[in-house]
Amino acid sequence: MTQKPDHGDTLPTSRLLPGNAFRQGCTAKTANTLAATTPAGTASSDLLGLSLPRRSALIASLAPLIPQAALARTGTGVHTPASSLPHSTPHAPAIIKGAAPPPPLVMLDPGHGGKDPGAIGYSGTYEKHVSEAAAAELERQLLATGRYRVALTRSSDRFIPLEGRVEMAQAHKASLFISMHADALHDPAVRGASVYTLAGAASDSQTAMIAQSENSADLFGGPHVHATSPEVQQILASLVSEETRRGSTHIANQVVSSFQSRISLLSHPHRHAAFVVLKAADIPSVLVEMGFMSNRSDEAALRQAGHRAMVAGAMRDAVDRYFATTHIGVG
């Protein structure tokens, strides 16, 4: 199944200003020179004894010192104790009522990466490259709306454990988590996009196989990364709040609806299984299979930037409708 890649669309793999310093240096030098060369009590008489041009030049050279001298002689010249100076009471910072909340943050998760290539297509296309390119395009389109903040679990070809992806979404306090993939099946005739949400058990045997494949990604992390057992996966799935489940189902339905008129879909495109990457208890999460690397037509389409832009556009519309109907931080 792995072959040498063809030549399709390319996939990713405070200092002072010199003027101020110079002027300050001249001023300081002038002050020091005057202090060193003018004996106490003789400045007034010496000044009167100078010719008019020299007197004017000397006064001009003293001009930069006048503000500092004036400041030192404020009031009547009597020293004011610090204890008698008025004290300003610090106040709590003002709170602006009715300030708009920050835009919701959408966390995009390009599947696989680094030592984990994901599925490999007939022409040698790596799933990790397709998912990264598609996520970058979706990020661009979401940011262009001005309605969202966007973060990616990875923006380069590197390996991230499944748990680490979930932790990133939680650390960013994401409002939505979308994991993007293009898996492979044993049947090369199967093609089309599909959307998955978390559940303790798989909705069908095909979905069970996809979940097993995606959850095995941690095996690439070596002995320090352990894939979660099926039993633990079911327990984790049961900990997800009902509100989060409803949110996940809602965004999944929106993605399916957006794909229907533009992207080929599997039959019963909304499915569920115990995907580890979807286990955030408080963040609505979906895994989107944009197509299958095991199908020649899907692989060829996903290699094209135009097709990926269409997939991203459909997902952007789904995100728009999701937030418009949930009223999370979008005006």
C-alpha positions in Angstrom: 0.0 0.0 0.0 3.0 2.3 0.6 4.5 3.7 -2.5 6.8 6.5 -3.4 4.9 9.8 -3.3 3.8 11.3 -6.6 4.0 14.9 -7.7 0.6 16.1 -6.5 -0.1 19.1 -4.3 2.7 19.9 -1.8 1.9 19.2 1.8 3.5 20.5 4.9 6.0 19.0 6.2 14.2 49.2 25.8 17.3 51.0 24.6 17.8 54.9 24.7 17.9 56.7 21.4 21.4 57.9 20.5 20.2 61.6 20.4 18.9 61.5 23.9 22.0 59.9 25.2 24.2 62.5 23.5 22.2 65.4 24.8 22.1 64.0 28.4 25.8 63.5 28.2 26.4 67.1 27.2 24.2 68.4 29.9 25.9 66.3 32.6 29.3 67.3 31.3 28.4 71.0 31.4 27.1 70.8 35.0 30.3 69.0 36.2 32.6 71.5 34.4 30.8 74.4 36.0 30.8 72.9 39.4 34.6 72.2 39.2 35.7 75.6 37.7 33.4 78.1 39.5 34.5 78.9 43.1 31.7 79.3 45.7 30.4 82.9 46.0 32.1 84.1 42.8 29.7 83.1 40.1 27.6 86.3 40.3 30.6 88.7 40.2 32.4 86.7 37.4 29.2 86.8 35.3 28.9 90.6 35.6 32.5 91.0 34.6 32.1 89.2 31.2 31.5 91.0 28.0 27.9 90.8 26.6 28.6 88.2 23.9 30.4 85.9 26.4 27.7 86.5 29.0 25.0 85.5 26.5 26.9 82.4 25.5 27.3 81.3 29.2 23.6 81.8 29.9 22.7 79.8 26.9 24.9 76.9 28.0 23.2 77.0 31.4 19.7 76.8 29.9 19.3 73.0 30.1 20.0 73.2 33.9 17.3 75.7 34.6 14.3 73.3 34.9 16.3 71.1 37.4 17.4 74.1 39.4 13.8 75.5 39.5 12.5 72.1 40.6 15.0 72.1 43.5 13.9 75.5 44.6 10.1 75.0 44.7 8.1 76.8 47.4 10.1 79.2 49.6 13.2 77.2 49.7 12.3 75.7 53.1 12.7 71.9 53.2 9.4 70.1 53.5 9.4 66.9 55.6 8.3 63.8 53.7 5.8 63.1 56.4 3.9 66.3 55.7 3.5 65.6 51.9 0.0 64.5 50.8 -0.4 60.8 50.3 -2.4 59.3 47.5 -4.5 56.3 48.5 -4.3 53.5 45.9 -7.6 52.4 44.5 -8.7 49.1 43.0 -8.7 49.1 39.2 -11.9 50.1 37.6 -14.1 47.4 36.4 -15.7 48.1 33.0 -19.3 46.8 33.2 -20.7 45.1 30.2 -17.4 44.3 28.6 -17.7 41.7 25.9 -16.1 38.3 26.7 -13.1 37.2 24.6 -14.0 35.3 21.5 -14.3 31.5 22.0 -11.2 29.5 21.4 -11.3 26.6 18.9 -8.6 24.0 19.4 -7.7 22.2 16.1 -5.9 18.8 16.4 -4.1 17.6 13.3 -3.9 13.9 13.8 -0.6 11.9 14.1 2.7 13.6 13.4 6.5 12.9 13.8 7.3 9.3 14.2 3.6 8.4 13.7 2.7 8.9 10.0 -0.9 7.8 10.4 -2.4 6.1 7.3 -0.4 5.9 4.1 -2.1 6.2 0.8 -1.6 4.4 -2.5 0.7 7.1 -3.9 2.6 7.4 -0.6 0.6 10.3 0.9 0.9 10.5 4.7 -2.2 11.1 6.8 -0.1 13.3 9.2 0.7 15.7 6.3 -2.9 15.9 5.1 -4.3 16.5 8.5 -1.7 19.3 9.2 -2.4 21.0 5.9 -6.2 20.8 6.3 -6.0 22.1 9.9 -3.8 25.1 8.8 -6.4 26.0 6.2 -9.3 25.7 8.7 -7.3 27.9 11.1 -6.9 30.5 8.4 -10.6 30.5 7.5 -11.8 30.7 11.2 -9.4 33.6 12.0 -10.6 35.4 8.8 -14.1 35.6 10.3 -12.8 37.6 13.3 -15.2 35.6 15.6 -12.7 33.1 17.1 -9.4 32.5 18.6 -7.7 29.4 17.3 -5.0 27.2 18.6 -3.4 24.0 17.2 -2.1 21.0 19.1 0.7 21.0 16.5 1.8 23.2 13.7 4.8 21.1 12.6 5.6 17.5 12.0 6.0 16.3 15.6 4.6 13.5 17.8 2.2 14.4 20.6 0.6 11.7 22.8 -3.2 11.5 22.8 -3.4 12.6 26.5 -1.1 15.6 25.6 -3.6 16.8 23.0 -6.5 16.7 25.4 -4.4 18.5 28.1 -3.6 21.3 25.6 -7.2 21.9 24.9 -7.9 22.0 28.7 -4.9 24.3 29.3 -6.2 26.7 26.6 -9.7 26.5 28.1 -11.0 25.7 24.6 -14.7 26.0 23.9 -14.5 23.4 21.1 -12.0 20.6 20.1 -11.8 19.3 16.6 -9.5 16.4 15.7 -8.8 16.0 12.0 -7.9 12.8 10.3 -7.9 10.7 7.1 -7.7 7.1 8.2 -7.4 3.8 6.3 -9.7 0.7 6.1 -9.1 -2.8 4.8 -11.8 -2.2 2.2 -10.4 0.2 -0.4 -13.8 0.7 -1.9 -15.0 2.6 1.2 -14.8 6.4 0.7 -16.3 9.5 2.2 -16.1 11.7 5.2 -17.5 10.9 8.7 -17.7 12.5 12.2 -17.2 10.7 15.5 -18.1 11.5 19.1 -17.2 9.8 22.3 -19.0 6.8 23.7 -18.1 3.8 25.8 -18.8 1.4 23.0 -18.5 1.7 19.2 -21.6 2.3 17.1 -20.5 -0.4 14.6 -17.6 -2.7 13.7 -16.0 -0.3 11.2 -16.0 2.5 13.8 -14.5 0.2 16.4 -11.6 -0.6 14.0 -11.1 3.2 13.4 -11.1 3.9 17.1 -8.6 1.1 17.7 -6.3 2.4 15.0 -6.5 6.0 16.3 -6.0 5.0 20.0 -3.0 2.9 19.1 -1.1 6.1 18.0 0.5 6.3 21.5 2.4 3.1 20.7 4.7 5.3 18.6 5.7 7.2 21.8 7.8 4.3 23.2 7.6 2.7 26.6 7.0 6.0 28.4 3.7 6.5 26.7 1.0 3.9 27.4 -2.2 3.5 25.3 -5.3 3.4 27.5 -6.9 0.0 27.8 -10.5 -0.4 26.4 -11.8 -0.8 30.0 -10.3 2.5 31.1 -11.5 4.2 27.9 -15.1 3.2 28.8 -14.7 4.6 32.3 -13.3 7.9 30.9 -16.2 8.1 28.5 -18.7 7.8 31.4 -17.1 10.7 33.1 -17.9 13.2 30.4 -20.7 15.5 31.4 -24.1 15.3 29.8 -23.8 18.9 28.7 -20.5 18.2 27.0 -22.1 15.2 25.2 -24.9 17.3 23.9 -22.4 19.9 22.7 -20.4 17.2 20.9 -23.5 15.8 19.3 -24.5 19.3 18.2 -21.2 20.1 16.5 -21.1 16.7 14.9 -24.6 17.2 13.4 -23.5 20.6 12.1 -20.4 19.2 10.4 -22.5 16.4 8.7 -25.1 19.0 7.6 -22.3 21.2 6.1 -20.6 18.3 4.4 -23.8 16.9 2.8 -24.0 19.4 -0.1 -20.2 19.5 -0.7 -18.3 16.5 0.5 -19.0 12.8 -0.1 -20.1 11.1 3.1 -20.2 7.6 4.5 -23.6 6.1 5.1 -24.7 7.1 8.7 -21.9 9.6 8.9 -22.3 10.5 12.6 -20.8 7.6 14.6 -19.3 7.1 18.0 -16.7 5.1 19.9 -14.2 5.3 22.8 -11.7 7.7 21.2 -9.1 8.7 23.8 -8.5 12.1 22.1 -12.2 13.0 22.7 -12.3 12.4 26.4 -12.2 16.0 27.7 -15.0 16.1 30.3 -15.9 19.7 29.8 -15.0 20.5 26.1 -17.4 19.4 23.3 -15.2 17.3 21.0 -15.4 15.6 17.6 -13.1 13.6 15.4 -13.5 14.3 11.7 -12.4 11.8 9.1 -12.1 13.9 6.0 -11.8 10.7 3.8 -9.8 7.5 3.7 -6.2 7.2 2.5 -7.1 3.6 1.6 -9.4 4.9 -1.2 -7.6 6.2 -4.3 -10.3 8.9 -5.0 -10.2 10.2 -1.4 -6.4 10.2 -1.3 -6.2 12.1 -4.6 -8.8 14.6 -3.5 -7.1 15.3 -0.1 -3.8 15.9 -1.9 -5.4 18.9 -3.6 -5.3 22.3 -1.8 -8.6 23.2 -3.4 -10.4 20.2 -2.0 -8.9 20.8 1.5 -10.1 24.4 1.3 -13.6 23.1 0.5 -13.5 20.7 3.4 -12.3 23.5 5.7 -15.0 25.8 4.4 -17.7 23.3 5.3 -16.2 22.9 8.8 -16.0 26.6 9.3 -19.7 27.0 8.4 -20.4 24.2 10.9 -18.5 26.0 13.6 -20.4 29.2 12.8 -23.7 27.5 13.2 -22.7 25.7 16.4 -21.7 28.9 18.2 -24.6 30.9 16.8 -27.0 28.4 18.4 -25.1 27.8 21.6 -24.4 31.6 22.2 -20.9 31.0 23.6 -19.0 34.2 23.3 -20.2 35.1 19.8 -22.2 38.3 19.3 
